[in-house]
Amino acid sequence: MRLPLVTGAFFALTAVMAGAFGAHGLRNLVSGRSLEVFQTAASYQMYHAIALVLVALLSGFGLSRRLLALAGGFFFAGILLFSGSLYTLVLTDIRWVGPITPMGGVCFMIGWALLLTAGARRQVSKSRG
């Protein structure tokens, strides 16, 4: 599963870049609250970039590749929707993207639920075999 590894590494790299940009480049340009929102976006991007790398690593442990691929897809979508909408909101002040953010959060939760399911199914099948 190369795609989750590559996208996870890419999103981790850009999360570090976004965090640095927020801390240094935006400090005097946006409000304190906007800076917090931007940092939240960068943090959640990093958490879920690591989750994508985890998905790639777990593919070698006998977990369902289908469930892992679905989890990775939801993590990817969550990063785009959640972090992407928050970055857009802070950088452009376009308010209509605000309602997109919770959809990204739901994608994150679905991704984690799928990862949980993949792990639980592995345990069950391992104990039978």
N, CA, C and O of each residue as an XYZ file, in Angstrom:
516
protein
N       0.843     -1.188      0.000
C       0.000      0.000      0.000
C       0.886      1.248      0.000
O       1.112      1.878      1.033
N       1.363      1.571     -1.159
C       2.276      2.700     -1.310
C       1.559      4.042     -1.238
O       2.110      5.010     -0.713
N       0.338      4.111     -1.758
C      -0.362      5.394     -1.818
C      -0.580      6.023     -0.438
O      -0.315      7.215     -0.280
N      -1.052      5.275      0.567
C      -1.192      5.908      1.891
C       0.140      6.385      2.466
O       0.194      7.414      3.140
N       1.202      5.648      2.204
C       2.516      6.058      2.699
C       2.965      7.364      2.042
O       3.432      8.279      2.719
N       2.823      7.439      0.741
C       3.260      8.630      0.009
C       2.387      9.834      0.357
O       2.902     10.925      0.601
N       1.070      9.640      0.379
C       0.204     10.774      0.707
C       0.374     11.179      2.166
O       0.329     12.366      2.488
N       0.570     10.203      3.049
C       0.801     10.521      4.453
C       2.073     11.333      4.643
O       2.085     12.315      5.386
N       3.138     10.925      3.972
C       4.399     11.665      4.073
C       4.244     13.069      3.484
O       4.763     14.037      4.040
N       3.535     13.178      2.366
C       3.297     14.489      1.759
C       2.506     15.393      2.697
O       2.861     16.553      2.904
N       1.426     14.848      3.264
C       0.609     15.655      4.171
C       1.370     16.011      5.449
O       1.163     17.091      6.002
N       2.251     15.120      5.930
C       3.066     15.447      7.106
C       4.031     16.587      6.777
O       4.186     17.525      7.559
N       4.669     16.498      5.631
C       5.581     17.564      5.198
C       4.856     18.899      5.106
O       5.340     19.911      5.613
N       3.703     18.898      4.464
C       2.983     20.164      4.295
C       2.358     20.644      5.601
O       2.116     21.840      5.757
N       2.095     19.743      6.537
C       1.606     20.160      7.855
C       2.694     20.915      8.612
O       2.420     21.922      9.265
N       3.925     20.426      8.521
C       5.049     21.129      9.153
C       5.216     22.504      8.508
O       5.426     23.500      9.201
N       5.124     22.550      7.194
C       5.246     23.818      6.490
C       4.117     24.774      6.882
O       4.352     25.962      7.104
N       2.895     24.251      6.966
C       1.754     25.086      7.358
C       1.920     25.590      8.781
O       1.641     26.754      9.066
N       2.373     24.719      9.677
C       2.588     25.134     11.062
C       3.615     26.245     11.166
O       3.430     27.203     11.916
N       4.693     26.117     10.415
C       5.725     27.158     10.422
C       5.195     28.451      9.811
O       5.460     29.540     10.320
N       4.450     28.325      8.725
C       3.858     29.504      8.093
C       2.898     30.196      9.053
O       2.893     31.422      9.164
N       2.089     29.403      9.741
C       1.153     29.982     10.702
C       1.866     30.684     11.840
O       1.478     31.781     12.242
N       2.905     30.055     12.358
C       3.621     30.620     13.499
C       4.429     31.855     13.142
O       4.551     32.774     13.952
N       4.975     31.884     11.952
C       5.874     32.980     11.587
C       5.284     33.943     10.557
O       5.454     35.157     10.673
N       4.593     33.406      9.554
C       4.101     34.255      8.485
C       2.759     34.915      8.749
O       2.473     35.989      8.220
N       1.936     34.273      9.567
C       0.586     34.806      9.798
C       0.449     35.596     11.092
O      -0.554     36.279     11.298
N       1.429     35.511     11.951
C       1.336     36.080     13.300
C       0.826     37.518     13.304
O      -0.034     37.859     14.116
N       1.325     38.345     12.437
C       0.922     39.757     12.430
C      -0.146     40.077     11.385
O      -0.522     41.236     11.213
N      -0.632     39.052     10.691
C      -1.590     39.289      9.611
C      -3.030     38.915      9.956
O      -3.972     39.448      9.369
N      -3.197     38.003     10.902
C      -4.551     37.542     11.250
C      -4.751     37.665     12.757
O      -3.799     37.855     13.514
N      -5.995     37.554     13.166
C      -6.312     37.648     14.595
C      -5.772     36.426     15.336
O      -5.418     35.418     14.725
N      -5.718     36.535     16.638
C      -5.288     35.414     17.470
C      -6.182     34.202     17.287
O      -5.701     33.070     17.247
N      -7.477     34.437     17.176
C      -8.433     33.337     16.973
C      -8.196     32.660     15.624
O      -8.232     31.433     15.531
N      -7.955     33.446     14.588
C      -7.678     32.877     13.266
C      -6.393     32.068     13.279
O      -6.297     31.031     12.623
N      -5.415     32.540     14.023
C      -4.162     31.805     14.142
C      -4.383     30.457     14.840
O      -3.787     29.452     14.455
N      -5.238     30.440     15.864
C      -5.593     29.181     16.536
C      -6.265     28.215     15.570
O      -5.959     27.023     15.556
N      -7.175     28.735     14.768
C      -7.883     27.902     13.787
C      -6.889     27.318     12.792
O      -6.968     26.136     12.457
N      -5.960     28.134     12.321
C      -4.950     27.677     11.375
C      -4.095     26.583     12.004
O      -3.807     25.576     11.357
N      -3.688     26.767     13.252
C      -2.874     25.759     13.935
C      -3.660     24.471     14.177
O      -3.094     23.380     14.125
N      -4.962     24.594     14.440
C      -5.808     23.404     14.569
C      -5.805     22.624     13.259
O      -5.690     21.399     13.258
N      -5.932     23.338     12.147
C      -5.900     22.685     10.836
C      -4.582     21.951     10.628
O      -4.573     20.808     10.169
N      -3.474     22.596     10.962
C      -2.157     21.977     10.786
C      -1.994     20.767     11.702
O      -1.431     19.751     11.295
N      -2.482     20.873     12.933
C      -2.371     19.750     13.880
C      -3.166     18.544     13.401
O      -2.654     17.425     13.382
N      -4.413     18.771     13.017
C      -5.240     17.657     12.549
C      -4.694     17.071     11.249
O      -4.798     15.867     11.015
N      -4.119     17.913     10.417
C      -3.488     17.400      9.209
C      -2.343     16.465      9.583
O      -2.205     15.393      8.995
N      -1.522     16.859     10.554
C      -0.398     16.019     10.960
C      -0.878     14.712     11.579
O      -0.368     13.641     11.250
N      -1.866     14.799     12.481
C      -2.373     13.565     13.106
C      -2.816     12.557     12.049
O      -2.534     11.363     12.146
N      -3.509     13.061     11.050
C      -4.076     12.148     10.069
C      -3.097     11.795      8.956
O      -3.288     10.800      8.256
N      -2.061     12.595      8.788
C      -0.951     12.190      7.919
C      -0.258     10.975      8.550
O       0.084     10.015      7.861
N      -0.061     11.036      9.847
C       0.531      9.899     10.564
C      -0.404      8.691     10.482
O       0.058      7.556     10.361
N      -1.701      8.930     10.548
C      -2.667      7.830     10.408
C      -2.534      7.170      9.037
O      -2.627      5.947      8.932
N      -2.319      7.954      7.995
C      -2.121      7.385      6.661
C      -0.865      6.517      6.609
O      -0.877      5.443      6.007
N       0.204      6.973      7.230
C       1.430      6.174      7.283
C       1.165      4.886      8.072
O       1.649      3.815      7.705
N       0.401      5.001      9.145
C       0.031      3.828      9.932
C      -0.753      2.826      9.093
O      -0.509      1.622      9.176
N      -1.680      3.307      8.296
C      -2.453      2.434      7.405
C      -1.505      1.656      6.494
O      -1.662      0.449      6.309
N      -0.525      2.353      5.928
C       0.442      1.683      5.048
C       1.226      0.623      5.807
O       1.434     -0.479      5.299
N       1.657      0.944      7.006
C       2.435     -0.018      7.793
C       1.604     -1.228      8.208
O       2.089     -2.360      8.200
N       0.347     -0.977      8.570
C      -0.505     -2.068      9.032
C      -0.884     -3.043      7.929
O      -1.314     -4.162      8.207
N      -0.728     -2.624      6.687
C      -1.066     -3.528      5.580
C      -0.173     -4.768      5.589
O      -0.536     -5.791      5.008
N       0.969     -4.692      6.227
C       1.860     -5.843      6.322
C       1.577     -6.758      7.495
O       2.312     -7.720      7.717
N       0.528     -6.478      8.249
C       0.220     -7.269      9.440
C      -1.028     -8.126      9.291
O      -1.597     -8.570     10.289
N      -1.454     -8.360      8.072
C      -2.570     -9.265      7.840
C      -3.949     -8.667      8.062
O      -4.934     -9.403      8.120
N      -4.040     -7.356      8.186
C      -5.347     -6.728      8.317
C      -5.985     -6.596      6.941
O      -5.295     -6.603      5.921
N      -7.277     -6.479      6.923
C      -8.018     -6.364      5.677
C      -7.517     -5.170      4.864
O      -7.592     -4.024      5.308
N      -7.016     -5.453      3.687
C      -6.535     -4.371      2.823
C      -7.700     -3.487      2.376
O      -7.534     -2.283      2.177
N      -8.853     -4.081      2.225
C     -10.032     -3.307      1.820
C     -10.391     -2.291      2.897
O     -10.620     -1.120      2.596
N     -10.440     -2.734      4.150
C     -10.766     -1.824      5.247
C      -9.675     -0.768      5.427
O      -9.968      0.399      5.686
N      -8.426     -1.182      5.288
C      -7.325     -0.218      5.406
C      -7.384      0.821      4.295
O      -7.161      2.008      4.535
N      -7.684      0.373      3.077
C      -7.781      1.313      1.956
C      -8.928      2.293      2.175
O      -8.794      3.485      1.902
N     -10.049      1.788      2.666
C     -11.180      2.674      2.958
C     -10.821      3.673      4.059
O     -11.127      4.860      3.954
N     -10.172      3.180      5.112
C      -9.753      4.074      6.198
C      -8.827      5.154      5.657
O      -8.990      6.333      5.972
N      -7.857      4.753      4.846
C      -6.940      5.713      4.252
C      -7.671      6.739      3.396
O      -7.343      7.925      3.431
N      -8.641      6.295      2.642
C      -9.429      7.209      1.821
C     -10.188      8.225      2.658
O     -10.276      9.398      2.293
N     -10.732      7.777      3.773
C     -11.452      8.701      4.652
C     -10.500      9.660      5.362
O     -10.839     10.826      5.562
N      -9.317      9.188      5.744
C      -8.329     10.101      6.330
C      -7.924     11.163      5.309
O      -7.818     12.344      5.640
N      -7.701     10.735      4.071
C      -7.335     11.657      2.998
C      -8.432     12.705      2.797
O      -8.161     13.905      2.756
N      -9.668     12.232      2.674
C     -10.794     13.155      2.480
C     -10.950     14.081      3.678
O     -11.250     15.264      3.517
N     -10.747     13.547      4.877
C     -10.860     14.371      6.082
C      -9.843     15.490      6.108
O     -10.159     16.616      6.494
N      -8.621     15.183      5.698
C      -7.586     16.228      5.648
C      -7.998     17.325      4.680
O      -7.916     18.512      4.995
N      -8.445     16.914      3.491
C      -8.846     17.910      2.498
C     -10.021     18.750      2.986
O     -10.008     19.975      2.865
N     -11.036     18.087      3.536
C     -12.249     18.807      3.938
C     -12.062     19.585      5.234
O     -12.418     20.762      5.303
N     -11.509     18.945      6.260
C     -11.367     19.594      7.560
C     -10.264     20.651      7.522
O     -10.527     21.844      7.676
N      -9.041     20.203      7.316
C      -7.919     21.144      7.329
C      -8.015     22.124      6.163
O      -7.775     23.320      6.328
N      -8.365     21.614      4.996
C      -8.471     22.482      3.827
C      -9.474     23.602      4.002
O      -9.215     24.740      3.611
N     -10.626     23.283      4.593
C     -11.641     24.321      4.796
C     -11.186     25.340      5.843
O     -11.466     26.531      5.713
N     -10.487     24.874      6.877
C      -9.996     25.817      7.886
C      -8.893     26.711      7.325
O      -8.873     27.910      7.602
N      -7.976     26.143      6.539
C      -6.952     26.969      5.894
C      -7.608     28.017      5.003
O      -7.233     29.189      5.026
N      -8.589     27.583      4.219
C      -9.285     28.505      3.314
C      -9.990     29.607      4.086
O      -9.941     30.776      3.703
N     -10.639     29.235      5.162
C     -11.356     30.207      5.984
C     -10.407     31.281      6.524
O     -10.710     32.472      6.456
N      -9.275     30.859      7.053
C      -8.321     31.810      7.634
C      -7.646     32.663      6.562
O      -7.495     33.873      6.731
N      -7.246     32.039      5.474
C      -6.455     32.748      4.472
C      -7.277     33.631      3.540
O      -6.766     34.607      2.992
N      -8.559     33.284      3.362
C      -9.366     34.034      2.403
C     -10.564     34.728      3.031
O     -11.163     35.612      2.417
N     -10.917     34.336      4.246
C     -12.111     34.842      4.921
C     -13.398     34.500      4.163
O     -14.414     35.175      4.329
N     -13.354     33.459      3.338
C     -14.558     32.972      2.660
C     -15.345     32.145      3.677
O     -14.912     31.057      4.058
N     -16.468     32.641      4.106
C     -17.217     32.030      5.201
C     -18.026     30.794      4.806
O     -18.330     29.964      5.664
N     -18.372     30.657      3.549
C     -19.219     29.524      3.177
C     -18.503     28.181      3.302
O     -19.156     27.138      3.264
N     -17.185     28.182      3.451
C     -16.470     26.914      3.620
C     -16.602     26.373      5.042
O     -16.289     25.209      5.290
N     -17.060     27.200      5.975
C     -17.205     26.761      7.366
C     -18.002     25.482      7.545
O     -17.572     24.605      8.294
N     -19.159     25.338      6.880
C     -19.939     24.107      7.042
C     -19.270     22.850      6.478
O     -19.724     21.738      6.750
N     -18.212     23.009      5.706
C     -17.494     21.848      5.161
C     -16.643     21.185      6.244
O     -16.417     19.975      6.208
N     -16.181     21.967      7.191
C     -15.275     21.467      8.230
C     -15.828     20.249      8.974
O     -15.102     19.268      9.130
N     -17.089     20.270      9.441
C     -17.592     19.087     10.149
C     -17.638     17.828      9.278
O     -17.505     16.718      9.793
N     -17.821     17.990      7.980
C     -17.807     16.811      7.099
C     -16.424     16.158      7.130
O     -16.307     14.934      7.090
N     -15.388     16.981      7.201
C     -14.041     16.437      7.332
C     -13.859     15.714      8.652
O     -13.209     14.670      8.709
N     -14.434     16.267      9.721
C     -14.374     15.601     11.017
C     -15.071     14.251     10.996
O     -14.594     13.291     11.601
N     -16.192     14.178     10.304
C     -16.904     12.902     10.162
C     -16.041     11.914      9.381
O     -15.990     10.732      9.721
N     -15.371     12.384      8.349
C     -14.461     11.506      7.594
C     -13.361     10.951      8.501
O     -13.024      9.769      8.424
N     -12.805     11.805      9.356
C     -11.794     11.326     10.303
C     -12.368     10.223     11.194
O     -11.730      9.188     11.391
N     -13.560     10.442     11.726
C     -14.168      9.443     12.615
C     -14.441      8.139     11.886
O     -14.222      7.063     12.443
N     -14.918      8.217     10.646
C     -15.163      7.003      9.863
C     -13.847      6.278      9.606
O     -13.786      5.052      9.702
N     -12.806      7.017      9.285
C     -11.499      6.401      9.069
C     -11.020      5.641     10.294
O     -10.540      4.513     10.186
N     -11.153      6.264     11.462
C     -10.731      5.582     12.699
C     -11.617      4.377     12.996
O     -11.125      3.354     13.473
N     -12.908      4.484     12.722
C     -13.813      3.343     12.942
C     -13.447      2.184     12.016
O     -13.488      1.024     12.428
N     -13.093      2.488     10.782
C     -12.669      1.444      9.849
C     -11.355      0.803     10.295
O     -11.182     -0.409     10.174
N     -10.443      1.605     10.802
C      -9.180      1.066     11.308
C      -9.430      0.181     12.532
O      -8.817     -0.876     12.680
N     -10.320      0.617     13.390
C     -10.726     -0.183     14.549
C     -11.316     -1.519     14.106
O     -10.982     -2.569     14.652
N     -12.189     -1.465     13.118
C     -12.817     -2.675     12.597
C     -11.780     -3.618     11.999
O     -11.832     -4.827     12.225
N     -10.835     -3.066     11.234
C      -9.785     -3.902     10.648
C      -8.981     -4.598     11.740
O      -8.660     -5.781     11.626
N      -8.662     -3.868     12.787
C      -7.918     -4.465     13.897
C      -8.722     -5.503     14.648
O      -8.198     -6.557     15.007
N      -9.993     -5.217     14.890
C     -10.851     -6.156     15.617
C     -11.064     -7.432     14.813
O     -11.057     -8.527     15.375
N     -11.250     -7.301     13.537
C     -11.430     -8.489     12.694
C     -10.159     -9.320     12.638
O     -10.225    -10.548     12.576
N      -9.023     -8.681     12.659
C      -7.747     -9.410     12.641
C      -7.606    -10.232     13.911
O      -7.184    -11.388     13.861
N      -7.954     -9.649     15.040
C      -7.869    -10.356     16.318
C      -8.774    -11.594     16.312
O      -8.364    -12.675     16.735
N     -10.010    -11.420     15.826
C     -10.958    -12.529     15.807
C     -10.458    -13.642     14.915
O     -10.461    -14.805     15.319
N     -10.025    -13.306     13.699
C      -9.583    -14.349     12.779
C      -8.283    -14.995     13.267
O      -8.073    -16.183     13.021
N      -7.422    -14.267     13.938
C      -6.155    -14.809     14.423
C      -6.416    -15.826     15.557
O      -5.755    -16.860     15.640
N      -7.396    -15.506     16.425
C      -7.649    -16.408     17.547
C      -8.305    -17.713     17.070
O      -8.203    -18.737     17.747
N      -8.961    -17.682     15.934
C      -9.583    -18.893     15.394
C      -8.564    -19.774     14.672
O      -8.730    -20.991     14.587
N      -7.510    -19.145     14.154
C      -6.558    -19.880     13.320
C      -5.404    -20.289     14.087
O      -4.496    -20.921     13.546
